[in-house]
Amino acid sequence: MTQTSPAPIVSSSAPAKHRGIPVWLAVAFAVVFGALNAIQSRLNGELGHQLGDGFVAAVISFGSGLVILSIAMLLWPTGRRGLGKVRAALTVRSLSWWHILGGTAGAFYVLSQSLTASLLGVALFTVAVVAGQTVSGLVMDRFGVGPGGHHPLTAPRVIGAIVTLLAVALAVSGQFASGVPLWLMWMPLVAGFGQGWQQAVNGRVRATAESALTATFLNFVFGTIVLVIGLLVHSLFVGLPTQLPSDPWLYLGGAIGCIFIAGNALIVRTTGVLVLGLGIVAGQLLCALALDLFAPTHAGPIAFSTIAGTALALVAVLIVGVRRREKR
């Protein structure tokens, strides 16, 4: 009697190959999101300037974004289901409580836009943010804060961070005689560092919730809470503006922020944290430079040193990303 050999068992648990958007398209989106971030800086900076109160401008920007996202949460059940998944993950501690606080860094970033972007100029503001983002990227990857886990400190990354800091120094050098209060540079520097952390933890929340909408909504909830508390304390000392600007385009910062945060959380799975940051930085720098060249703010005409510093920062971005294709 012949025995028939058993058919090979195919495990149903074998991982299915994920088919998302192509990497090149995700990087292109990252560049576009970076450009939107620079436009948001211009809008929030101008709103803060016209109001004479950066705290109110930041609350308007973040608060309007929260309104948009609240409506979206009511319309799309996937966002509400994502909240349940995040709550369950917090209960079993597969997600730490500080992962959902990315909006606090976003709040500080928007506040720094409202207080300093108009005074510094968008290009100088953005170069300072890029310096903070670059250093933050090294730290987040080193300690494995983002969804991609730990990444070692390689020579290109360290060199790129140093070159970025030199770019900031070069960009600032031409502003010493312009009357721009350079001490304000600390805000975009810290805000840039916070953005790196924000992108990392929002990526974790998005992966847990399986919804970019959920991650973006939580980001805006906690960011708005922080800004409202800050505004209440601030208003005790200086009061509130009595009149709002009439230009409707000044109030688009919140909507742009929704697109920026949701887009980042959505494509980071395809690009990884490093390439996402590189694309955003490239878009930020190019758009910020164009804005200050063709539509200068109250900071006055852009200095040649700022143009040179922006170009050097782009070189730093290329240095940091030069070894991306290794060790996949």
N, C-alpha and C positions, 0 to 999 in steps of 0.2 A: 504494500500500500504506500503510495507516494504521499508525502506530506507537503502541503503547500506552505511555503514560507509566509509568515504574516506580513501584511503590508506595512510599510514604515509609518510610524505614528507622526503626524504633523502637529506640533504644539500650537495650540490656539493662542498661546501667550507670546508668540514671537512678535517683536515690535514691528508695527507697520511703518513703512517709509512715509515720512511726513512730506506732503507736497504743498508747499506754500508758494508765495510769490517769489520770483527769481531774486537772487541776491542783488544783481545790478539794479533792479527796479526798486528794491527796498532802500538801497543806498541813495538812489535818486530822490526818493521820498524824504530821506533823512536830510538831504541838502535843502529841499523845499521847506521842510519843517524848521530848519535853521534860519532860513530867510524870513519865515513868518515870525520867528522869535525876535529877529532884529526889528521887524516892523512893529511888533508889539512893544518893544523898548521905546521906539519913537512915539507911538501913540500914548503910552502910559506916561512917558516923560513930559510930553506936551500937555496932557491932561493935568498932571501935577503942577506944571508951571502956570497954566491958566487959572487953576483953582487956588494956587498959592498954598496948597496943602497936599503933600505927597501921601499922607495917611488916608485921606478921603479918596484920592485917586486910586490907591491900591485896593481899598474896600470896594469901590465901584467896579473895578476890573475883575476881582476875584468873585465878588458877589453876583455880578451878572453872569459869569460862567457857571456858578452854582445853580442859578435859576434855570439856565438852559439844560444843565445836566439833570436837574430834578424832573423836568418835563420829560426828558429822554428816559429816565428810570421808570416813569409811569407808563410810558408807551411800549417799552421793550422789556419783556419778562426775563430775558437772559441776564440783564443787569441786576434784577432783584434776586434771581437765583444765585448770582455770584456773591451777593451779600451773605446769603446763608452759608455758602461754602467758606467764605472768609471767617465767619463767626465760628463755624465748626473747627476750622484750622487753628484759630486762636484758642479754642477750648482744649484741644489735644496738644497744643503748643508745637505744632508743625510750622506755625507762623508766629513770630514774636510780635508783641504789641507794638514795638517801635517800627515794624515794617509798614504799618498803616499811617504813619505820621509823615510821609513824604511831602504832604501839603504844607507842612510848616516851613520847609526849605523853599517851596514854591512861593509861599507868602513873603518870605524875606527877599526873594528875587524880585517879585513884583514891586515890593516897597522900594527896593534899591533903584528899580527903573523909574518909579515916580519921583524919587527924590534927587537922583543924580544924572539920569541919561540926558536930560535937557541941558544941564550945566556942562557936562563933560563932552557932549557930542556922542552920537551913537557908535562911531567907530572906536573912539577911545574907551568908552564904556564896554564895548564888546571885546576888545583886546584884553581888558582886565578880567572879564568873565571867562574868557578862553584860558587865561593863565590858571585861574582857580579850577576850571573844569579839568585841565590837564593833570594838575597835581592830584585832584580828587580821583581821577580815573586810575592813577597809579595806586593810590591807597585802597580804593574799593576793590580793584582786581587782586591786590596783594593779600587782602584779608577775606576775599571771597564773599563780599556783601551782595554782589549781583547774582542773577540766575545762572551765570556761566561758571560760577565757582571760583577757585583760586587760579591766579595767573602770576607767574614769577616776574620779578623785576628784570627785564632784559635791557641790554645796552641801548637799543633804539628808543625804548620808552623813557629811560632816564635822560638820555641826550635830548630827546624831544621836549621833555619838561623843562630842562635848563634853557634850551633855545627859546621856548615860549616865554619864560621869565625875562630873558634878554630882550625879546620883542616888546614886552610891556615897558621895560626901561627905555627902549628906543622911542616908542610911541609917546611916552610921557615927556621925554627930554625937550621936545619943541614947545611944550605948554608952560614952561616955567615963567616965561615973560608975558604970558597971555592973560594973567589974572584969574585963570581957572583954579578953584580951590582943590589942589591935588590930593588933599587929605581925604576927599570923598572917594578916592580910588579904592579904599579899603572895603567899601560896601560891595561893589561888583566883584572884587576878588573873593570875598567870603561867599557871596551869592553864587559865584561860579563853582566854588567847592561844594556848596550845598546842592547844586544841580546834579553833580555827579552822583551824590548819595541818593538824591530824589529819583533819578532814573533807575538806579540799582534796586531800591526797595519797591518802587512802583512795578518794576518787572517781576519781582517776586509775587506781589499781590495779584497782578494780572494772570500769572501762571496758576496761582491757587484758585482764583475766581473763575478762570477760563472766560474772562470777559474784560476787554479794555474799558468798557463803559463803567464797570464796577470800580476798577482801579482809579479811573479819572474822577468819578464821583467822590470817592473817599478822599482823594487828594484835595479836591476843592472844599469839601466839608471842613476838614481840619485846618486848611489854609485860611478859610473865611473866618473861622472861630478865632484863630490867633490874631488876624488883622482887626477884627471888630474889637477885641479886648484892647489891642494897642491903640486903636482910634479913640476908645472911651477914655483911656488914661491920657492920651495926647490932648483931647478936647478939654479936659479939666484945666489945662494950662493956657491954651491958645484959642479955644473956642472952635467954631465950625464956619466954613465959608457960607456966605449968605446968598450966593448966586452960582448956578452951574453954567458951564460953557454951552453955547447953542450948537456947535459943530457936531453933527451926529457921528462922524467917523472917529471922533475921540473916544467913543464908548465901545469900540470893537475889540479892545484888548482882551476882554473876558472870553469872547467867542474864539479868538485866535488861540488863547491859552487852552481852551478845550480841545481844539484840533491838535495842538502841539503835544499835550500830555497824552491824549488817547492814541495819537499816531506813534509816538515813541513806544508806548506800552505794547502796541500791536506788532511793530516790525522788529523789536529787539530780539524776538525769537528767531528771526531769520538772519539778522546781521550780527548778533552778539553786541555786548555793551561797547566794546572798543570801536568797532566800525560805525555803530550808531553815533557815538560821540564825534568821530572824525567827520562824518557827513554833516552833522549839525553844525560843528565848528566852521566847516568850509562855507556853508550857507550863511551863517551868521556874519562872518567876516566880509564876504563879498557883498552881501546886501547892505550891511552897515556902512561899508566904504562908499557904495553907490549913493546911499541916502545922504551922507555927509558931503559928498562931492556935488550932487545935483540939487539937493534941498537942505542946505545947512541950517542948523538950529541956532539957538541963542548963544551957543558956544563960539559962533563966528566961523570964518572959513577954516577948512581943515588944513592942518600943518603937514608939510612934507614928511616930517618925522613920523607922524601918525600913519601915513601911507606906507612908509618903509617898515614901520613896526607891524602893520597888518600883513604885509608881504612876508616878513620874517616869521610871523605866527603861522601862516599857511605852510611855509617850509617845515616848521616844527610838526605840523599835522602830518605831512608826508613822511617825516622821519619816524614818527611814532607808529604809523601804519605800514611801514615798509616790509615788516616780517609777518604780516597778517596771514599769509598763505602757508606758513610753516606749521607743522605739528597739528593738523586738524584731527 
